[in-house]
Amino acid sequence: MRFVLIMFFAFNWALAQEAVHNYGPMQIHGTTMVGFHMDLINDGAFNQNSGLVGFYSSNKELTLSGNSNPVFYDAEVAVDDGFYIENTMGVTNNLNLISGIIYTPRTQSEVNLSFLTDSFYVGESDNTLIDGYASIQGKETFTFPVGENNVLRPLTITSESINDYAKSAYYRESPNSPSIFGASFNTEQTANEYIAVSDYEFWHLEGEIASKVTLTWNEESYVSLLGDFISDLKVVGWNIEKKEWENLGNTDVQGDMDNGSITSDTFIPNDYEIITIGGNNDILETLNSVQLDNYYMTPNGDGINDRLVIDAVESSPNNSLQIFNRYGILVYSKENYNNEFNGISNRESAIAKNSGLASGIYFYIITLNDLNIKHQGYLYLTTYQNN
């Protein structure tokens, strides 16, 4: 039988001016449910809990503050006017986002909503998200339900080992003039002239473990300004040491120019102050001077048409090649392509990596940076030998 405790007062609790003040120690046992309908000031041990703790209000904001960080097993938030966390709140099992935004202080990123070990959440949306910082402890993969101004813009981290600690927040503002950081991240200051950087938004991510990240975009990200195709997009990061934007790669991209997601290559988050979505510099134009064609391949080892040979790459070693199947799925990509494609995919998201592609029609996009041109053509692939 579940016991519901709407408000409990004992020697360690005090009610003062629309707030519950816990001096601790305090512990919730079994399947007990505790509901707070006013502010909670936590100055005592309140971190060995089971059951459910909820924060509820339909007509005013609520605040969690105090000198001691509470840790709850199950928690839920239904505070229509906003739930403000002024000291870190931990969750060890489930956080149920019912209504309202959870705010954490962006100027104190160490104060956040912390997801511990096996914890998870449900109910995230544009109206139920963390506006500020979320953190993880003891997790290898996690999607931070972060956003700003009622726009959910999650960041997924996939690390090579378990993170002792990592945190993230989303900023809907230009890297050129950030409101919180004490520096500007000039979007024109790039590792090379071929990188374009979004000046509409960015994410702050901290972590020590080599990881891939997946960023999202919507129609207000204006990614069409960063490339002609979603395959032009990439994750970029501001290198702390070099003080410039670097290409962090594109190992998977989904969606269209209005909504989608992009996954980086592996990097160490702490090497970069902020990250965002980038693309190709707009100096690239469509083909007008180099002869390129549609290609036919029979990668059967007979030495004839075994590889995709694009003569123009000799004139532009600084290039990139993407090959897509008829469904628009990226099956091969290579920076500084040098005529090595032999019908084998290098993209795990499309087909088993290092596996041969099926016979059929594919299309390719070659970007020749040294020549300032881009071209799209067709590739006819036959994976068997005619007798």
Secondary structure in CASP SS format (residue, H / E / C, confidence):
PFRMAT SS
TARGET T0000
AUTHOR 0000-0000-0000
METHOD secondary structure of the structure
MODEL  1
M C 1.00
R C 1.00
F C 1.00
V E 1.00
L E 1.00
I C 1.00
M C 1.00
F C 1.00
F C 1.00
A C 1.00
F C 1.00
N C 1.00
W E 1.00
A E 1.00
L E 1.00
A C 1.00
Q C 1.00
E C 1.00
A E 1.00
V E 1.00
H E 1.00
N E 1.00
Y C 1.00
G C 1.00
P C 1.00
M C 1.00
Q C 1.00
I C 1.00
H C 1.00
G C 1.00
T C 1.00
T C 1.00
M E 1.00
V E 1.00
G E 1.00
F E 1.00
H C 1.00
M C 1.00
D E 1.00
L E 1.00
I E 1.00
N E 1.00
D C 1.00
G C 1.00
A C 1.00
F C 1.00
N C 1.00
Q C 1.00
N C 1.00
S C 1.00
G C 1.00
L E 1.00
V E 1.00
G E 1.00
F E 1.00
Y E 1.00
S E 1.00
S C 1.00
N C 1.00
K C 1.00
E C 1.00
L E 1.00
T E 1.00
L E 1.00
S E 1.00
G C 1.00
N C 1.00
S C 1.00
N C 1.00
P C 1.00
V E 1.00
F E 1.00
Y E 1.00
D E 1.00
A E 1.00
E E 1.00
V E 1.00
A E 1.00
V E 1.00
D C 1.00
D C 1.00
G C 1.00
F E 1.00
Y E 1.00
I E 1.00
E C 1.00
N C 1.00
T C 1.00
M E 1.00
G E 1.00
V E 1.00
T E 1.00
N E 1.00
N E 1.00
L E 1.00
N E 1.00
L E 1.00
I E 1.00
S E 1.00
G C 1.00
I C 1.00
I E 1.00
Y E 1.00
T C 1.00
P C 1.00
R C 1.00
T C 1.00
Q C 1.00
S C 1.00
E C 1.00
V C 1.00
N C 1.00
L E 1.00
S E 1.00
F E 1.00
L E 1.00
T C 1.00
D C 1.00
S C 1.00
F E 1.00
Y E 1.00
V E 1.00
G C 1.00
E C 1.00
S E 1.00
D C 1.00
N C 1.00
T E 1.00
L C 1.00
I E 1.00
D E 1.00
G C 1.00
Y C 1.00
A E 1.00
S E 1.00
I E 1.00
Q E 1.00
G C 1.00
K E 1.00
E E 1.00
T E 1.00
F E 1.00
T E 1.00
F E 1.00
P C 1.00
V E 1.00
G E 1.00
E C 1.00
N C 1.00
N C 1.00
V C 1.00
L E 1.00
R C 1.00
P C 1.00
L E 1.00
T E 1.00
I E 1.00
T E 1.00
S E 1.00
E E 1.00
S E 1.00
I E 1.00
N E 1.00
D C 1.00
Y C 1.00
A E 1.00
K E 1.00
S E 1.00
A E 1.00
Y E 1.00
Y E 1.00
R C 1.00
E C 1.00
S C 1.00
P C 1.00
N C 1.00
S C 1.00
P C 1.00
S C 1.00
I C 1.00
F C 1.00
G C 1.00
A C 1.00
S C 1.00
F C 1.00
N C 1.00
T C 1.00
E C 1.00
Q C 1.00
T E 1.00
A C 1.00
N C 1.00
E C 1.00
Y C 1.00
I E 1.00
A E 1.00
V E 1.00
S C 1.00
D C 1.00
Y C 1.00
E C 1.00
F E 1.00
W E 1.00
H E 1.00
L E 1.00
E E 1.00
G E 1.00
E C 1.00
I C 1.00
A C 1.00
S E 1.00
K E 1.00
V E 1.00
T E 1.00
L E 1.00
T E 1.00
W E 1.00
N C 1.00
E H 1.00
E H 1.00
S H 1.00
Y C 1.00
V H 1.00
S H 1.00
L H 1.00
L C 1.00
G C 1.00
D C 1.00
F C 1.00
I H 1.00
S H 1.00
D H 1.00
L C 1.00
K E 1.00
V E 1.00
V E 1.00
G E 1.00
W E 1.00
N E 1.00
I C 1.00
E C 1.00
K C 1.00
K C 1.00
E E 1.00
W E 1.00
E E 1.00
N E 1.00
L C 1.00
G C 1.00
N C 1.00
T C 1.00
D E 1.00
V E 1.00
Q E 1.00
G E 1.00
D C 1.00
M C 1.00
D C 1.00
N C 1.00
G E 1.00
S E 1.00
I E 1.00
T E 1.00
S C 1.00
D C 1.00
T C 1.00
F E 1.00
I C 1.00
P H 1.00
N H 1.00
D H 1.00
Y E 1.00
E E 1.00
I E 1.00
I E 1.00
T E 1.00
I E 1.00
G E 1.00
G E 1.00
N E 1.00
N C 1.00
D C 1.00
I C 1.00
L C 1.00
E E 1.00
T E 1.00
L C 1.00
N C 1.00
S C 1.00
V C 1.00
Q C 1.00
L C 1.00
D C 1.00
N C 1.00
Y E 1.00
Y E 1.00
M E 1.00
T C 1.00
P C 1.00
N C 1.00
G C 1.00
D C 1.00
G C 1.00
I C 1.00
N C 1.00
D C 1.00
R C 1.00
L C 1.00
V C 1.00
I C 1.00
D H 1.00
A H 1.00
V H 1.00
E H 1.00
S C 1.00
S C 1.00
P C 1.00
N C 1.00
N E 1.00
S E 1.00
L E 1.00
Q E 1.00
I E 1.00
F E 1.00
N C 1.00
R C 1.00
Y C 1.00
G C 1.00
I C 1.00
L E 1.00
V E 1.00
Y E 1.00
S E 1.00
K E 1.00
E E 1.00
N C 1.00
Y C 1.00
N C 1.00
N C 1.00
E C 1.00
F C 1.00
N C 1.00
G C 1.00
I E 1.00
S C 1.00
N C 1.00
R C 1.00
E C 1.00
S C 1.00
A C 1.00
I C 1.00
A C 1.00
K C 1.00
N C 1.00
S C 1.00
G E 1.00
L C 1.00
A C 1.00
S C 1.00
G E 1.00
I E 1.00
Y E 1.00
F E 1.00
Y E 1.00
I E 1.00
I E 1.00
T E 1.00
L E 1.00
N H 1.00
D H 1.00
L H 1.00
N C 1.00
I E 1.00
K E 1.00
H E 1.00
Q E 1.00
G E 1.00
Y E 1.00
L E 1.00
Y E 1.00
L E 1.00
T C 1.00
T C 1.00
Y C 1.00
Q C 1.00
N C 1.00
N C 1.00
END
